[in-house]
Amino acid sequence: MQKLLFSILFATVALASCAARAAESSDKTLSPYFWVKSSSTKGADSPSTVDTLPLKATHVEATVAGVIADVRVTQIYTNSGKVPLEAVYIFPGSTRAAVHGLTMTIGDRRLEAKIKKREEARRTYEAAKGEGKTTSLLEQQRPNVFQMNVANILPGDEISVELRYTELLVPTDGVYEFSYPGVVGPRYSNKPSEGAASTDKWVANPYLKKGHTDPMLFDLSVQITAGLPLQDVACRTHETKITYKNESEARIATSPDDESASNRDFICNYRLAGGAIQSGLLLAEGKDENFFLLMVQPPARPQPAQIPPRDFIFVIDVSGSMHGFPLNTAKKLMGDLLATLRPSDTFNILTFAGESHVFKPASVPATPENIAAAIRLLDLENGMGGTELLPALQNAFAQPQAETISRSIVVITDGYVDIEAEAFELVRTKLNRANLFAFGIGSSVNQHLIEGLARVGQGEPFIVTGTDQAEPAAVRFREYISTPVLTRVALDFGGLETYDVEPSAIPDVLAQRPVIVFGKWRGAKSGRITVRGQSGDQPYTNTFDLAQATTLSSVDGLAHLWARTRIAQIGDLVNLQSTDERVTQITNLGLTYNLLTKYTSFVAVDEVVRRTTSNLETVKQPLPLPQGVENSAVGQDVPTSPEPATVGLMAIVGALMLVMFIRRKKQTT
């Protein structure tokens, strides 16, 4: 018996040691990991008394009026265990969202969160958590990644947290799109976890394995009030029910039967009758400031007399997260992209995972033979390894280039990396060598990376969520690079006194998309705004009379959207070179306009002391793998910090073995 007990105890210690070594190994870099379900044990202090899935539901309600979408996201947290909880939930947001409000509800108490500097908000939250007060904290980790912390959720509690944001819907080729990101995909990182910045630690988050249904209930509805008859209202990502109140109002709602609705982005599209778009001038008058929004419909795309030859470097992600559906979609896209090239064009292909490889030492003509050889090379890729995007981009920009031919770099990836700022800076410093287009592949793309790469590379972003969208995306890409819609764009504000106009300079318009200008104005509402430019070989002019502008009843929407646009513009400069002045500018904008930013957070505190015991378990809500993403995107079962259930079970087994051994020894003496 004694030998048996020693054997069991030794095995337990060995198991704990292995887990510790695995944890120590995973501690070397920030890495996502698979969630481990708590074992079923009994006892007041056992791990099973901890509710490891506190987020029970997310309800999304969006209202689209004209070109402005107002969205309410309600998260319901409950504690069905026996131990007070702190819940940590990582979730995505739109890259264009202006998050301007947070409310926490406990029973009949409704608490409005306050916007504070990030460090101050965190201190307020930690102090309230330590005092036993229920508190919530909303932080921005990336422009499209948010973190919600809710502390002191007592057994039996139901706490709802509602965040509110506004975004502008801008049509492309006459199609409007409302998108709600569903899940944050697992990010590859080679950064050490020790000493990691607070904005990077979220990467180490648990995920459910492929095929495991997200236990969180998810539902979403969109109410569209267009003002003009609607056409082609559809959702290509989810099973939905569409109902019409009249020809210009529709409601789209997800099906309650879809148990995996949260594992992908929700995307719905619609047109206005006759292919019209809602353009013109919007004004809003406030107590201290007035705002305007100018949306200018661009002219039809001119037909070029001659398209000069171009060189293309295709940078393709073949890492583990691209295995399966994403890589198959990327291969289909590449076939369609290569098919749009002319024999006078040249191209090369660079694939990357843990390291990068080129198709040819230098670009080759886009002949049928070279294209066929490139496709055969891609067909050999299966998707495995890390996602070393930066070395791949450096390699692409370093490829030999003829001085007389302009070059475009085309990046194809799911974007599951955490080095966005470094990538933006690299592209910005290489603009004299090439412009850049970015294709995001998959059901839950890192749009911050895709849109940011295209913006700093003076190109265009594309999101391809399925193989059926590959060919249309390739056609649009060819149109964009053939000839821009509008060049040399300039604004004349006439007699209107304007200031703080965004953008300060309008780049060439590549897509069939309105020119968007935000700004402030003061003085009399009189005069005209004139937009001038060049469309092909023809001059372009469009004039807007202020007397015919639409004046909004509330200033909040335009104020939030203007501030969000200014924050994004300064944020681009921060990515290039962070200075105290730029950080202060973003911070002040967040505090003044009540907006979530990298440097400002929302915090709500219930002043009632509700937890009087010392025990509080911190639980990270596990996320579903995005639809089509394989387990290889995560690749490990052990978290950087072992789950409480695993550590607790080891401690219990070890303690039981020790007690049994002592009793046995007493009986034999």
C-alpha positions as CSV (number, residue, x, y, z in Angstrom):
1,M,0.0,0.0,0.0
2,Q,2.8,2.4,0.9
3,K,4.5,1.7,-2.4
4,L,1.3,2.3,-4.2
5,L,0.8,5.7,-2.4
6,F,4.3,6.7,-3.2
7,S,3.8,5.8,-6.8
8,I,0.6,7.9,-7.0
9,L,2.1,10.8,-5.2
10,F,5.2,10.6,-7.5
11,A,2.9,10.6,-10.6
12,T,1.0,13.6,-9.3
13,V,4.2,15.5,-8.6
14,A,5.5,14.6,-12.1
15,L,2.2,15.7,-13.7
16,A,2.4,19.1,-11.9
17,S,6.1,19.4,-12.8
18,C,5.2,18.7,-16.5
19,A,2.5,21.3,-16.4
20,A,4.8,23.8,-14.8
21,R,7.5,23.1,-17.4
22,A,4.9,23.5,-20.2
23,A,3.7,26.7,-18.6
24,E,7.2,28.0,-18.2
25,S,7.9,27.1,-21.9
26,S,4.7,28.9,-23.0
27,D,5.7,31.9,-20.9
28,K,8.5,32.6,-23.3
29,T,6.2,34.2,-25.8
30,L,2.6,35.6,-25.7
31,S,0.5,32.7,-27.1
32,P,-3.1,31.8,-27.3
33,Y,-4.0,28.4,-25.8
34,F,-6.9,25.9,-25.7
35,W,-9.4,26.1,-22.9
36,V,-9.4,23.2,-20.5
37,K,-12.8,22.3,-19.0
38,S,-12.9,22.0,-15.2
39,S,-13.0,18.5,-13.8
40,S,-16.1,17.4,-11.9
41,T,-15.2,17.4,-8.2
42,K,-17.0,18.1,-5.0
43,G,-16.3,20.4,-2.1
44,A,-16.7,24.0,-1.3
45,D,-13.2,24.8,-2.4
46,S,-13.0,22.6,-5.4
47,P,-12.3,24.0,-8.9
48,S,-15.7,23.0,-10.2
49,T,-17.3,25.7,-7.9
50,V,-15.7,28.3,-10.2
51,D,-17.9,29.3,-13.2
52,T,-15.4,29.4,-16.0
53,L,-17.9,30.6,-18.6
54,P,-19.4,33.7,-17.0
55,L,-20.4,35.5,-20.2
56,K,-23.8,33.9,-21.0
57,A,-25.1,36.1,-23.8
58,T,-24.4,39.0,-26.2
59,H,-27.3,41.0,-27.8
60,V,-26.5,43.4,-30.6
61,E,-29.0,46.0,-31.8
62,A,-28.0,48.3,-34.7
63,T,-30.1,51.2,-36.1
64,V,-29.0,52.6,-39.5
65,A,-30.5,56.0,-40.4
66,G,-29.2,57.3,-43.7
67,V,-25.4,56.8,-43.5
68,I,-25.0,56.7,-39.7
69,A,-25.2,53.4,-37.7
70,D,-25.8,53.5,-34.0
71,V,-25.1,50.2,-32.3
72,R,-25.8,48.9,-28.8
73,V,-24.0,45.8,-27.5
74,T,-25.3,44.2,-24.3
75,Q,-23.2,41.5,-22.6
76,I,-24.9,39.4,-19.9
77,Y,-22.6,38.0,-17.2
78,T,-23.8,35.5,-14.6
79,N,-22.1,33.4,-11.9
80,S,-23.5,29.9,-11.5
81,G,-20.6,28.8,-9.3
82,K,-19.9,29.3,-5.6
83,V,-16.9,31.7,-5.8
84,P,-17.0,35.4,-6.6
85,L,-15.6,36.1,-10.1
86,E,-13.7,38.6,-12.1
87,A,-14.5,38.0,-15.8
88,V,-12.2,39.0,-18.6
89,Y,-13.6,39.0,-22.2
90,I,-11.7,39.9,-25.4
91,F,-13.9,40.9,-28.3
92,P,-13.6,42.7,-31.6
93,G,-15.0,46.0,-32.8
94,S,-15.4,47.8,-36.1
95,T,-12.2,49.7,-37.1
96,R,-14.5,52.7,-37.8
97,A,-16.5,52.5,-34.5
98,A,-16.6,55.6,-32.2
99,V,-17.3,54.0,-28.8
100,H,-19.0,56.7,-26.7
101,G,-20.8,55.1,-23.8
102,L,-20.8,52.2,-21.3
103,T,-23.5,51.3,-18.8
104,M,-23.5,48.6,-16.1
105,T,-26.7,47.3,-14.6
106,I,-26.9,45.3,-11.3
107,G,-30.5,44.4,-10.4
108,D,-32.4,47.7,-10.5
109,R,-29.2,49.9,-10.3
110,R,-28.0,51.4,-13.6
111,L,-24.5,52.9,-13.5
112,E,-23.1,55.1,-16.3
113,A,-19.4,54.6,-16.8
114,K,-17.0,57.5,-16.8
115,I,-14.3,58.1,-19.4
116,K,-10.8,58.5,-17.8
117,K,-7.2,58.3,-18.8
118,R,-6.3,54.7,-19.2
119,E,-4.0,54.4,-16.2
120,E,-6.4,56.3,-14.0
121,A,-9.4,54.1,-15.1
122,R,-7.3,50.9,-14.4
123,R,-6.4,52.2,-10.9
124,T,-10.1,53.0,-10.2
125,Y,-11.1,49.6,-11.3
126,E,-8.4,47.7,-9.3
127,A,-9.2,49.7,-6.1
128,A,-13.0,49.0,-6.4
129,K,-12.2,45.3,-7.1
130,G,-10.1,45.1,-4.0
131,E,-12.7,46.8,-1.9
132,G,-15.4,44.2,-2.9
133,K,-17.3,46.6,-5.1
134,T,-18.8,45.4,-8.4
135,T,-17.0,47.3,-11.2
136,S,-16.4,47.1,-14.9
137,L,-13.6,48.4,-17.2
138,L,-13.6,48.7,-21.0
139,E,-10.1,49.1,-22.6
140,Q,-9.0,49.3,-26.2
141,Q,-6.1,47.0,-26.9
142,R,-6.1,47.6,-30.7
143,P,-8.4,49.9,-32.7
144,N,-10.5,46.8,-33.4
145,V,-9.8,44.7,-30.2
146,F,-11.5,45.6,-26.9
147,Q,-11.2,44.1,-23.4
148,M,-14.0,44.0,-20.9
149,N,-13.3,43.3,-17.2
150,V,-16.1,42.8,-14.7
151,A,-15.1,42.2,-11.1
152,N,-17.0,40.9,-8.0
153,I,-19.7,39.0,-9.8
154,L,-21.2,37.1,-6.8
155,P,-22.7,33.7,-6.9
156,G,-26.2,34.0,-8.4
157,D,-25.5,37.4,-9.9
158,E,-26.7,38.6,-13.3
159,I,-24.9,41.7,-14.5
160,S,-25.4,43.4,-17.8
161,V,-22.9,45.7,-19.4
162,E,-24.0,47.8,-22.4
163,L,-21.6,49.6,-24.7
164,R,-22.7,52.1,-27.4
165,Y,-20.9,53.1,-30.6
166,T,-21.5,55.0,-33.8
167,E,-20.0,54.5,-37.2
168,L,-20.3,55.9,-40.8
169,L,-21.5,53.6,-43.6
170,V,-19.7,54.4,-46.8
171,P,-20.9,52.6,-50.0
172,T,-18.6,51.0,-52.6
173,D,-19.9,50.6,-56.1
174,G,-23.3,51.6,-54.8
175,V,-23.4,48.9,-52.2
176,Y,-23.8,49.7,-48.5
177,E,-22.4,47.3,-45.9
178,F,-23.0,46.9,-42.2
179,S,-20.5,44.6,-40.5
180,Y,-20.3,43.4,-36.9
181,P,-17.1,41.5,-36.1
182,G,-17.9,38.3,-34.3
183,V,-14.7,37.0,-32.7
184,V,-11.0,37.9,-32.3
185,G,-8.9,35.4,-34.1
186,P,-5.9,33.8,-32.3
187,R,-2.9,36.1,-32.8
188,Y,0.6,34.7,-33.5
189,S,3.2,36.5,-31.4
190,N,6.9,36.1,-30.9
191,K,7.0,38.7,-28.1
192,P,8.2,37.6,-24.7
193,S,5.4,37.4,-22.1
194,E,7.6,38.6,-19.3
195,G,7.5,42.4,-19.3
196,A,4.9,42.5,-22.0
197,A,3.0,45.8,-22.5
198,S,-0.5,45.9,-21.1
199,T,-1.9,46.3,-24.6
200,D,-0.2,43.0,-25.7
201,K,-1.1,40.7,-22.9
202,W,-4.6,39.9,-24.3
203,V,-3.0,37.7,-26.9
204,A,-2.6,35.0,-24.3
205,N,-6.3,34.1,-24.3
206,P,-8.0,30.7,-24.2
207,Y,-9.9,29.3,-27.3
208,L,-12.3,26.5,-27.8
209,K,-11.2,23.7,-30.1
210,K,-12.7,23.4,-33.6
211,G,-16.1,21.9,-33.5
212,H,-16.8,23.1,-29.9
213,T,-19.9,25.3,-29.9
214,D,-19.6,28.6,-28.2
215,P,-21.7,28.4,-25.0
216,M,-22.5,32.1,-25.2
217,L,-25.9,33.0,-26.7
218,F,-25.5,35.5,-29.6
219,D,-28.2,37.4,-31.5
220,L,-28.1,40.5,-33.7
221,S,-30.6,42.7,-35.4
222,V,-30.2,45.6,-37.8
223,Q,-33.0,48.2,-38.4
224,I,-32.4,50.1,-41.7
225,T,-34.2,53.4,-42.4
226,A,-32.9,54.5,-45.7
227,G,-35.2,57.4,-46.8
228,L,-35.1,55.8,-50.3
229,P,-36.5,52.5,-51.5
230,L,-34.2,49.6,-50.6
231,Q,-32.9,46.9,-53.0
232,D,-31.0,43.7,-52.7
233,V,-31.0,43.5,-48.8
234,A,-29.1,40.4,-48.0
235,C,-26.8,38.8,-45.4
236,R,-24.2,36.4,-46.9
237,T,-22.7,35.2,-43.6
238,H,-25.6,34.1,-41.4
239,E,-29.0,32.7,-41.6
240,T,-31.4,35.6,-41.1
241,K,-35.0,36.8,-41.2
242,I,-35.6,40.0,-43.2
243,T,-38.9,41.9,-42.7
244,Y,-40.0,45.1,-44.4
245,K,-42.0,47.8,-42.7
246,N,-42.2,49.6,-46.0
247,E,-40.1,49.9,-49.2
248,S,-37.5,52.1,-47.4
249,E,-37.3,50.3,-44.0
250,A,-36.1,46.8,-43.3
251,R,-35.1,44.7,-40.3
252,I,-32.5,41.9,-40.5
253,A,-32.2,39.5,-37.5
254,T,-30.1,36.4,-37.0
255,S,-31.8,33.0,-36.6
256,P,-32.2,31.7,-33.1
257,D,-31.3,28.2,-34.5
258,D,-27.7,29.2,-35.4
259,E,-25.7,28.0,-32.4
260,S,-22.4,29.1,-33.9
261,A,-23.4,32.6,-35.0
262,S,-20.6,34.2,-32.9
263,N,-17.7,32.5,-34.7
264,R,-17.7,34.8,-37.7
265,D,-18.3,38.4,-38.8
266,F,-21.9,39.4,-39.5
267,I,-22.1,41.2,-42.8
268,C,-25.3,42.5,-44.5
269,N,-25.5,44.5,-47.7
270,Y,-28.1,46.6,-49.5
271,R,-28.5,49.1,-52.3
272,L,-30.7,52.1,-52.8
273,A,-33.2,52.2,-55.7
274,G,-31.6,53.1,-59.0
275,G,-28.1,52.7,-57.7
276,A,-28.2,56.0,-55.9
277,I,-26.0,56.8,-52.9
278,Q,-26.8,59.2,-50.1
279,S,-24.4,62.0,-50.8
280,G,-24.5,65.7,-49.9
281,L,-23.8,68.0,-46.9
282,L,-24.9,67.3,-43.3
283,L,-24.6,70.1,-40.6
284,A,-25.0,69.9,-36.9
285,E,-25.1,72.9,-34.5
286,G,-23.9,72.4,-30.9
287,K,-23.6,74.7,-27.9
288,D,-19.8,75.2,-28.3
289,E,-19.0,73.6,-31.7
290,N,-20.7,73.1,-35.1
291,F,-19.8,70.1,-37.3
292,F,-20.2,69.2,-41.0
293,L,-20.0,66.0,-43.0
294,L,-19.5,66.2,-46.8
295,M,-20.1,63.1,-48.9
296,V,-19.2,63.6,-52.6
297,Q,-20.3,61.0,-55.2
298,P,-17.3,60.4,-57.5
299,P,-17.7,60.5,-61.3
300,A,-17.9,57.3,-63.3
301,R,-14.6,55.5,-63.7
302,P,-12.9,56.8,-66.9
303,Q,-11.7,54.3,-69.5
304,P,-7.9,54.6,-70.0
305,A,-6.6,54.8,-73.5
306,Q,-3.6,52.8,-72.5
307,I,-2.7,50.9,-69.3
308,P,1.0,50.9,-68.7
309,P,2.7,47.6,-67.6
310,R,3.1,47.0,-63.9
311,D,5.0,44.7,-61.6
312,F,3.2,42.8,-58.8
313,I,4.7,41.1,-55.8
314,F,2.1,38.8,-54.1
315,V,2.9,38.2,-50.5
316,I,0.9,35.1,-49.3
317,D,0.4,33.9,-45.8
318,V,0.7,30.1,-45.6
319,S,1.0,29.8,-41.8
320,G,-0.9,27.4,-39.5
321,S,-3.9,29.8,-39.1
322,M,-4.4,29.7,-42.9
323,H,-4.7,25.9,-43.0
324,G,-7.8,24.6,-44.7
325,F,-10.6,27.0,-45.7
326,P,-8.5,30.3,-45.6
327,L,-5.6,28.9,-47.6
328,N,-8.0,27.3,-50.1
329,T,-9.7,30.7,-50.5
330,A,-6.3,32.4,-50.9
331,K,-5.4,29.9,-53.7
332,K,-8.6,30.6,-55.5
333,L,-8.0,34.3,-55.2
334,M,-4.5,34.0,-56.5
335,G,-5.7,32.1,-59.5
336,D,-8.2,34.9,-60.3
337,L,-5.7,37.7,-59.6
338,L,-3.0,36.1,-61.9
339,A,-5.7,35.7,-64.6
340,T,-6.2,39.5,-64.6
341,L,-2.6,40.2,-65.5
342,R,-1.5,40.9,-69.1
343,P,1.6,39.5,-70.7
344,S,3.3,42.9,-70.5
345,D,2.9,42.8,-66.7
346,T,5.5,41.0,-64.5
347,F,5.0,39.3,-61.2
348,N,6.6,37.3,-58.4
349,I,5.2,35.3,-55.4
350,L,6.5,35.3,-51.9
351,T,5.0,32.8,-49.4
352,F,5.6,33.2,-45.7
353,A,5.0,31.3,-42.4
354,G,7.9,31.0,-40.0
355,E,10.2,32.1,-42.9
356,S,9.6,33.3,-46.4
357,H,10.3,31.9,-49.9
358,V,10.1,33.4,-53.3
359,F,8.8,31.9,-56.5
360,K,11.6,33.3,-58.7
361,P,14.8,35.3,-57.9
362,A,13.3,38.2,-59.8
363,S,9.9,39.1,-61.3
364,V,8.9,37.2,-64.5
365,P,6.5,38.1,-67.3
366,A,2.8,37.1,-66.7
367,T,2.8,34.4,-69.5
368,P,0.5,31.4,-69.3
369,E,3.5,29.2,-68.6
370,N,4.8,31.3,-65.6
371,I,1.3,31.6,-64.2
372,A,0.8,27.9,-64.4
373,A,4.1,27.2,-62.6
374,A,3.2,29.7,-59.9
375,I,-0.2,28.0,-59.3
376,R,1.5,24.6,-59.1
377,L,3.8,26.0,-56.4
378,L,0.9,27.3,-54.4
379,D,-1.0,24.0,-54.6
380,L,1.8,22.4,-52.6
381,E,1.2,24.7,-49.6
382,N,-0.9,23.3,-46.8
383,G,-0.6,25.9,-44.1
384,M,1.6,25.4,-41.1
385,G,4.1,27.3,-38.8
386,G,4.2,30.8,-37.4
387,T,3.2,34.1,-39.1
388,E,6.4,36.2,-39.6
389,L,4.8,39.0,-41.6
390,L,7.5,41.6,-41.0
391,P,10.4,39.7,-42.5
392,A,8.2,38.8,-45.4
393,L,7.3,42.5,-46.1
394,Q,11.0,43.4,-45.8
395,N,11.8,40.7,-48.4
396,A,9.1,41.9,-50.7
397,F,10.3,45.5,-50.7
398,A,13.9,44.3,-51.3
399,Q,13.0,42.4,-54.5
400,P,14.9,43.6,-57.6
401,Q,12.8,46.3,-59.5
402,A,13.1,47.9,-62.9
403,E,13.2,51.7,-62.6
404,T,10.7,52.2,-65.5
405,I,7.9,50.0,-64.1
406,S,5.7,50.9,-61.1
407,R,5.2,48.2,-58.5
408,S,2.3,47.1,-56.4
409,I,2.7,44.7,-53.4
410,V,-0.3,42.6,-52.7
411,V,-0.6,41.0,-49.2
412,I,-2.9,38.1,-48.7
413,T,-3.4,37.0,-45.1
414,D,-5.9,36.5,-42.2
415,G,-4.0,39.1,-40.3
416,Y,-3.6,37.0,-37.1
417,V,-0.5,38.8,-35.9
418,D,0.1,41.4,-33.2
419,I,2.8,43.6,-34.9
420,E,0.4,46.0,-36.7
421,A,2.3,49.2,-35.7
422,E,5.6,47.8,-36.8
423,A,4.1,46.7,-40.2
424,F,2.6,50.1,-40.8
425,E,5.9,51.8,-40.1
426,L,7.8,49.5,-42.5
427,V,5.3,50.1,-45.3
428,R,5.2,53.9,-44.7
429,T,9.0,54.1,-45.0
430,K,9.1,52.2,-48.2
431,L,6.4,54.2,-50.1
432,N,8.9,55.3,-52.7
433,R,9.4,51.7,-53.8
434,A,5.8,50.5,-54.1
435,N,2.2,51.0,-53.1
436,L,0.4,48.2,-51.3
437,F,-3.0,46.4,-51.5
438,A,-4.2,44.1,-48.8
439,F,-6.6,41.2,-49.0
440,G,-8.0,39.8,-45.7
441,I,-9.0,36.2,-46.0
442,G,-11.4,34.4,-43.7
443,S,-14.6,34.6,-41.6
444,S,-13.1,36.9,-38.9
445,V,-10.3,38.9,-40.4
446,N,-8.0,41.3,-38.5
447,Q,-9.4,44.4,-40.3
448,H,-7.2,46.8,-38.4
449,L,-4.1,45.2,-40.1
450,I,-5.7,44.9,-43.5
451,E,-7.1,48.5,-43.6
452,G,-4.0,50.0,-42.0
453,L,-1.6,48.3,-44.5
454,A,-3.7,49.6,-47.4
455,R,-4.0,53.1,-46.0
456,V,-0.3,53.6,-45.3
457,G,0.5,51.9,-48.6
458,Q,-1.8,54.2,-50.5
459,G,-3.7,51.3,-51.9
460,E,-7.1,49.6,-51.1
461,P,-8.2,46.9,-48.7
462,F,-10.3,43.9,-49.7
463,I,-12.1,41.4,-47.4
464,V,-12.7,38.0,-48.9
465,T,-14.8,35.7,-46.6
466,G,-15.4,32.9,-49.1
467,T,-14.2,31.4,-52.4
468,D,-17.3,32.8,-54.2
469,Q,-15.9,36.3,-53.5
470,A,-12.5,35.7,-54.9
471,E,-13.2,36.5,-58.6
472,P,-15.2,39.7,-58.0
473,A,-12.4,40.9,-55.7
474,A,-9.8,40.2,-58.4
475,V,-11.9,42.2,-60.9
476,R,-12.2,45.2,-58.6
477,F,-8.4,45.0,-57.9
478,R,-7.7,45.2,-61.7
479,E,-10.0,48.2,-62.0
480,Y,-8.4,50.0,-59.1
481,I,-4.9,49.7,-60.5
482,S,-5.9,50.4,-64.1
483,T,-6.9,54.0,-63.5
484,P,-8.1,56.0,-60.5
485,V,-11.6,57.5,-60.4
486,L,-10.5,60.9,-59.4
487,T,-7.1,62.6,-59.0
488,R,-5.8,66.0,-57.8
489,V,-8.9,66.5,-55.5
490,A,-9.2,70.0,-53.9
491,L,-11.9,71.7,-51.8
492,D,-13.0,75.3,-51.9
493,F,-15.2,76.2,-48.9
494,G,-16.2,79.6,-50.3
495,G,-17.7,81.8,-47.6
496,L,-18.0,79.1,-45.0
497,E,-15.5,79.5,-42.2
498,T,-14.2,76.0,-41.5
499,Y,-11.4,74.5,-39.3
500,D,-10.1,71.1,-38.1
501,V,-11.0,69.6,-41.5
502,E,-10.3,65.8,-41.9
503,P,-8.6,64.7,-44.0
504,S,-6.3,67.7,-44.5
505,A,-5.5,66.4,-48.0
506,I,-7.6,64.0,-50.1
507,P,-5.7,61.2,-51.8
508,D,-6.5,59.9,-55.3
509,V,-9.8,58.1,-55.3
510,L,-9.3,54.5,-56.5
511,A,-12.6,52.9,-55.7
512,Q,-16.1,53.9,-56.7
513,R,-16.7,55.3,-53.2
514,P,-17.7,58.8,-52.0
515,V,-15.2,61.3,-50.9
516,I,-15.7,61.9,-47.2
517,V,-14.8,65.1,-45.5
518,F,-15.4,66.0,-41.8
519,G,-14.9,69.3,-40.1
520,K,-16.0,72.1,-37.9
521,W,-17.6,75.4,-39.0
522,R,-18.6,78.7,-37.4
523,G,-20.4,81.8,-38.4
524,A,-23.2,82.1,-40.9
525,K,-24.5,79.1,-42.9
526,S,-24.1,80.7,-46.2
527,G,-22.1,80.2,-49.4
528,R,-21.1,77.1,-51.4
529,I,-18.6,74.3,-51.1
530,T,-16.9,73.3,-54.4
531,V,-15.0,70.0,-55.0
532,R,-12.6,70.0,-58.0
533,G,-10.5,67.3,-59.4
534,Q,-9.4,65.4,-62.6
535,S,-11.3,62.4,-63.9
536,G,-9.2,60.8,-66.7
537,D,-8.5,63.7,-69.1
538,Q,-11.6,65.6,-68.0
539,P,-11.9,68.2,-65.2
540,Y,-14.4,67.5,-62.5
541,T,-16.4,70.0,-60.5
542,N,-19.2,69.5,-57.9
543,T,-20.9,72.3,-55.9
544,F,-22.9,72.1,-52.7
545,D,-25.1,75.0,-51.5
546,L,-25.2,75.4,-47.7
547,A,-28.8,76.7,-47.9
548,Q,-29.8,73.2,-49.1
549,A,-27.8,71.3,-46.6
550,T,-29.5,68.9,-44.1
551,T,-29.3,70.1,-40.5
552,L,-29.3,67.2,-37.9
553,S,-31.3,67.5,-34.7
554,S,-28.4,66.3,-32.5
555,V,-24.7,67.2,-32.7
556,D,-23.5,64.0,-31.0
557,G,-23.3,61.7,-34.0
558,L,-21.1,64.0,-36.2
559,A,-19.1,65.1,-33.1
560,H,-18.2,61.5,-32.3
561,L,-17.5,60.6,-36.0
562,W,-15.3,63.7,-36.5
563,A,-13.3,63.0,-33.3
564,R,-12.9,59.3,-34.3
565,T,-11.6,60.4,-37.7
566,R,-9.1,62.8,-36.1
567,I,-8.0,60.2,-33.6
568,A,-7.3,57.7,-36.4
569,Q,-5.3,60.3,-38.3
570,I,-3.1,61.1,-35.3
571,G,-2.9,57.4,-34.5
572,D,-1.3,56.8,-37.9
573,L,1.3,59.4,-37.0
574,V,1.8,57.7,-33.6
575,N,2.5,54.4,-35.4
576,L,5.2,56.2,-37.3
577,Q,6.7,58.1,-34.4
578,S,5.1,58.3,-31.0
579,T,5.5,61.7,-29.3
580,D,4.1,63.1,-26.0
581,E,2.3,65.8,-28.0
582,R,0.5,63.2,-30.2
583,V,-0.4,61.0,-27.2
584,T,-1.8,64.0,-25.4
585,Q,-3.8,65.0,-28.4
586,I,-5.5,61.6,-28.6
587,T,-6.0,61.5,-24.9
588,N,-7.7,65.0,-24.8
589,L,-9.9,64.0,-27.8
590,G,-11.1,60.9,-25.9
591,L,-11.8,62.8,-22.7
592,T,-13.5,65.8,-24.5
593,Y,-15.8,63.7,-26.7
594,N,-16.3,60.8,-24.3
595,L,-14.6,58.2,-26.6
596,L,-12.7,55.0,-26.0
597,T,-9.1,55.2,-27.3
598,K,-5.8,53.6,-26.8
599,Y,-5.2,56.1,-24.0
600,T,-8.7,56.5,-22.5
601,S,-11.0,53.9,-21.0
602,F,-14.5,53.6,-19.5
603,V,-14.9,52.5,-15.9
604,A,-18.1,52.0,-13.8
605,V,-18.2,51.4,-10.0
606,D,-21.1,50.3,-7.8
607,E,-20.4,52.0,-4.5
608,V,-22.0,49.1,-2.6
609,V,-19.5,46.8,-1.0
610,R,-20.8,43.4,-2.1
611,R,-17.9,41.0,-1.5
612,T,-16.7,40.6,2.1
613,T,-14.5,37.5,1.6
614,S,-11.0,37.4,0.3
615,N,-11.5,34.8,-2.4
616,L,-11.9,36.1,-6.0
617,E,-11.2,34.0,-9.1
618,T,-10.2,35.6,-12.3
619,V,-11.6,33.8,-15.4
620,K,-10.8,34.5,-19.0
621,Q,-13.8,33.8,-21.2
622,P,-12.8,31.3,-23.9
623,L,-13.4,32.3,-27.5
624,P,-14.6,30.1,-30.3
625,L,-12.2,29.5,-33.2
626,P,-13.3,31.6,-36.2
627,Q,-15.2,29.6,-38.8
628,G,-12.9,27.8,-41.1
629,V,-9.8,28.2,-38.8
630,E,-8.1,25.0,-37.8
631,N,-6.7,24.0,-34.4
632,S,-3.2,24.6,-35.7
633,A,-3.8,28.3,-35.4
634,V,-3.5,27.9,-31.6
635,G,-1.4,24.8,-31.2
636,Q,-1.1,24.3,-27.4
637,D,-3.3,23.1,-24.6
638,V,-1.5,24.7,-21.7
639,P,-2.0,28.4,-20.9
640,T,0.8,30.7,-19.9
641,S,-0.8,30.6,-16.4
642,P,-2.4,27.2,-15.7
643,E,-6.2,27.2,-15.4
644,P,-7.4,27.2,-11.7
645,A,-9.1,23.9,-12.2
646,T,-5.8,22.2,-13.3
647,V,-3.8,23.6,-10.5
648,G,-6.5,23.0,-7.9
649,L,-7.0,19.4,-9.0
650,M,-3.3,18.6,-8.6
651,A,-3.3,20.2,-5.2
652,I,-6.3,18.2,-4.0
653,V,-4.9,14.9,-5.3
654,G,-1.5,15.6,-3.7
655,A,-3.1,16.5,-0.3
656,L,-5.3,13.4,-0.3
657,M,-2.3,11.2,-1.0
658,L,-0.3,12.8,1.8
659,V,-3.2,12.4,4.3
660,M,-3.6,8.8,3.4
661,F,0.1,8.2,3.8
662,I,0.2,9.8,7.3
663,R,-2.8,7.8,8.5
664,R,-1.3,4.6,7.2
665,K,1.9,5.3,8.9
666,K,0.2,6.0,12.3
667,Q,-1.7,2.7,12.0
668,T,1.4,0.7,11.6
669,T,3.3,2.3,14.5
